[in-house]
Amino acid sequence: MKILNNIRRRFLKPNLKTLSSLDAYAKWATVYPAEAHNTLMEIEQGSMLFLMPDLSEKIVLDLACGTGRYTLIAQEKGAQKIVSLDNSMAMLQQCASSNITCATTSAIPLPTASIEVILCGMALGHLPTIETTLSEIGRILKPDGVLLLSDFHPYQYLSGARRTFTDGNQTYEVEHYVHHISDYVTIAQANHLHLIALDEPTYRDNVPIVAVFKFQHE
């Protein structure tokens, strides 16, 4: 368990001030790189790339894009059009995208059945509930469209690990809500999104770090 404890020490700080995701990313945005910049994100991105569908000539939504990590990947993989959406204008201002939209995941300002692939990395854990977001995703995906989604694994949070960042001399915890794998699958199914792949990558100890879901719209 030594390596897992190291990860916990990296993400868990006792008695931290917890910030809303909006407040956290407003502080974090100017130094938040559009790349996998720690072990957690490297593992998550590897799993996302493993399950990623063909993006060539596809219409792609980078949902909760932040500074555009998956926007850049979609560009590299030949997407025809990419919409980069986030509720943090501070993060969008750092995003290398020509098509940014400031909006929440629960009210996506896109037409019904207009998107072929949605990429959503490590974001929905910031939401107290995911029902409305998955309903919106089901609405905007085309038939046979794909949702590729990652989240901090519930095991990690329930075992004490936290997602944190440092601003100056202060370390903060970012708000996070546990959504179990069964929650994702059940709510997605209710919105015509069927699980076609699930990856729970581990870090040497057989302990899952993130959960990566691949859903297809019926």
C-alpha positions in Angstrom: 0.0 0.0 0.0 3.0 2.3 0.0 2.4 3.8 -3.4 -1.3 4.3 -2.7 -0.4 6.1 0.5 2.0 8.3 -1.6 -0.9 9.2 -3.9 -3.1 10.0 -0.9 -0.4 12.2 0.6 -0.2 14.0 -2.7 -4.0 14.7 -2.9 -5.0 14.7 0.7 -4.2 17.6 3.0 -5.9 17.8 6.5 -8.1 20.7 7.4 -8.0 22.3 4.0 -10.4 25.0 2.9 -12.7 23.6 0.3 -13.5 25.8 -2.7 -16.3 25.5 -5.2 -15.1 24.4 -8.6 -15.8 27.9 -10.0 -13.7 29.6 -7.3 -11.0 27.0 -7.5 -10.5 27.3 -11.2 -10.7 31.1 -11.1 -7.6 30.9 -8.9 -6.0 28.0 -10.7 -6.6 28.9 -14.4 -3.5 30.9 -15.3 -1.1 28.1 -14.2 -3.4 25.2 -15.3 -1.7 23.5 -18.3 -3.6 21.9 -21.1 -1.9 18.6 -20.6 -1.8 15.8 -18.1 0.3 17.4 -15.4 0.3 14.9 -12.5 0.1 11.1 -12.0 -3.6 11.0 -11.6 -4.2 12.8 -14.9 -1.5 10.8 -16.7 -3.3 7.6 -15.7 -6.7 9.0 -16.6 -5.6 10.3 -20.0 -4.0 7.0 -20.9 -7.3 5.2 -20.2 -9.3 7.8 -22.1 -7.0 7.4 -25.1 -7.3 3.7 -24.9 -11.1 3.9 -25.2 -11.3 6.9 -27.4 -13.4 6.4 -30.6 -12.2 7.6 -34.0 -12.5 11.4 -34.0 -11.5 11.9 -37.7 -14.0 14.2 -39.4 -16.3 14.0 -36.3 -18.2 16.9 -34.6 -16.8 16.8 -31.0 -17.8 18.5 -27.8 -15.1 18.9 -25.1 -17.5 19.2 -22.2 -16.2 20.9 -19.1 -13.1 21.5 -21.2 -11.0 23.6 -18.7 -7.9 24.8 -20.5 -8.6 22.5 -23.4 -6.6 19.3 -22.8 -9.0 17.2 -24.8 -9.7 19.9 -27.3 -6.0 19.7 -28.3 -6.2 15.9 -28.5 -9.4 16.1 -30.7 -7.5 18.5 -33.0 -4.6 16.1 -33.2 -7.0 13.3 -34.0 -8.6 15.1 -36.9 -12.0 16.2 -35.6 -13.9 18.2 -38.2 -15.4 20.6 -35.6 -14.8 21.0 -31.9 -16.9 22.9 -29.4 -15.0 23.7 -26.1 -17.5 24.3 -23.3 -16.9 25.2 -19.6 -18.6 27.2 -16.9 -15.4 28.9 -15.9 -14.5 31.9 -18.1 -11.1 32.0 -16.4 -10.3 28.6 -17.7 -11.8 29.3 -21.2 -9.6 32.3 -21.5 -6.6 29.9 -21.3 -8.1 27.5 -23.8 -6.5 27.2 -27.2 -9.8 26.8 -29.1 -11.5 28.9 -31.8 -14.9 27.8 -30.6 -15.5 28.3 -26.9 -18.8 28.4 -25.0 -19.3 29.5 -21.4 -22.2 27.4 -20.0 -22.9 24.7 -17.5 -23.1 21.0 -18.2 -26.8 21.0 -17.1 -27.9 23.6 -19.7 -25.8 22.9 -22.9 -26.6 25.5 -25.5 -26.4 23.1 -28.5 -29.1 21.7 -30.7 -30.6 18.3 -30.1 -28.7 15.5 -31.9 -25.9 17.8 -33.1 -22.8 16.1 -31.6 -21.1 12.9 -32.6 -18.6 12.5 -29.8 -18.5 14.0 -26.3 -15.3 14.0 -24.3 -15.6 14.9 -20.6 -12.5 14.5 -18.4 -12.5 14.6 -14.6 -15.3 17.1 -14.2 -18.7 15.7 -13.2 -17.4 14.9 -9.7 -17.7 18.6 -9.0 -21.5 18.4 -9.4 -23.7 17.4 -6.5 -26.0 15.5 -9.0 -25.4 14.2 -12.5 -29.0 13.5 -13.6 -29.5 16.8 -15.5 -26.1 16.7 -17.1 -26.6 13.1 -18.4 -30.0 14.1 -19.7 -28.5 17.0 -21.6 -25.8 14.7 -23.0 -28.4 12.3 -24.1 -30.3 15.1 -25.8 -27.4 16.6 -27.8 -25.7 13.3 -28.9 -26.6 12.0 -32.3 -27.9 8.4 -32.6 -24.9 6.0 -32.2 -22.9 9.0 -30.8 -20.3 8.3 -28.1 -19.7 9.8 -24.7 -16.3 9.2 -23.2 -16.3 10.3 -19.6 -13.8 10.0 -16.7 -14.2 10.7 -13.0 -12.1 10.4 -9.8 -12.8 6.8 -8.7 -15.3 6.7 -5.8 -12.9 4.3 -4.0 -10.3 7.0 -3.8 -12.5 9.6 -2.3 -14.1 7.3 0.1 -10.6 6.1 1.2 -9.6 9.7 2.0 -7.9 10.9 -1.2 -8.7 14.5 -2.3 -8.0 16.7 -5.3 -6.1 19.8 -4.3 -4.1 22.6 -5.7 -1.8 25.3 -4.3 -2.2 29.1 -4.8 0.7 31.0 -3.4 1.3 29.5 0.0 -2.2 28.2 0.4 -3.4 24.7 -0.5 -7.1 24.2 -1.3 -9.3 21.2 -1.7 -11.7 21.4 -4.8 -15.3 20.4 -4.1 -16.1 16.8 -5.0 -19.2 14.6 -4.8 -19.1 10.9 -5.0 -21.0 9.3 -7.9 -20.8 5.6 -7.9 -20.2 3.6 -11.0 -23.7 2.2 -10.7 -25.0 5.7 -10.5 -23.4 6.6 -13.8 -24.6 3.5 -15.5 -28.2 3.6 -14.3 -28.7 7.3 -15.0 -27.0 7.1 -18.4 -29.3 4.2 -19.3 -32.3 6.2 -18.4 -31.1 8.7 -21.0 -30.6 6.2 -23.8 -26.8 5.9 -23.2 -25.6 2.4 -23.0 -22.3 1.4 -21.5 -20.0 -0.3 -24.0 -16.7 -0.1 -22.1 -15.5 0.6 -18.6 -11.9 1.0 -17.5 -10.7 1.3 -13.9 -7.0 1.8 -14.2 -4.8 1.2 -11.1 -1.5 2.4 -9.9 0.6 -0.7 -9.2 -1.4 -1.8 -6.1 -4.5 -3.0 -8.0 -6.3 0.0 -6.5 -8.4 1.9 -9.0 -7.6 5.6 -9.4 -10.1 6.8 -11.9 -13.2 5.4 -13.6 -13.5 5.9 -17.4 -16.8 5.1 -19.1 -17.6 4.8 -22.8 -21.3 5.1 -23.6 -23.1 4.9 -26.9 -26.4 6.6 -27.7 -29.1 4.3 -28.9 
